[in-house]
Amino acid sequence: MRDADSAKGPPVSEQQPLAFEFDRVTVVRAGRRVLDEVTASIPAAGITVVSGPSGAGKTTLLRLCNRLEIPDAGTVRHRGQLLDELDPLALRRRVGMVFQRPTPFPGTVAGNLAVARRQAGAAEMGAALDLLALDPGWLGQEAHLVRRGTAAHVHSPHADHRAGDPAARRAHLRAG
């Protein structure tokens, strides 16, 4: 992982407010330093990409953001406040994670969609599946029976933003 200090340009903190700050963070697992005194900042706005080879600590860094992981040394701040001073449940309500392999909750596809939008009825849920080129008849099926590639669509956080936009739907279908 690259340090924020090695990036070109002014420090992120001078550019915009920060969502997360990592100050000399170290995480040790089974005697191996997964993160070794990492100092970095994640801006509050925009898109941040964390990239690197397998085992470089990308997932560990992200798990630190919502306290699924606790650093062995150093500090992590969210919007200026130390994470260990925040209630983990309140933090996790504000900081979500999207995993590479979606894992549906137990229950039906409709039940999984209701987690994100409790007030949605069958018509709205069916329209969301239709928007993703999925059969609305799947609403009653057990979510774990849905094909793995399809599960990523079922968990799409942007489905409601694509409503009524055929070009976005076609782009989504090409990408998926």
Beta strands, then each sheet from edge to edge (+ up, - down):
strand 1: 18-29
strand 2: 32-43
strand 3: 73-78
strand 4: 81-82
sheet 1: 2+ 1- 3+ 4-
end
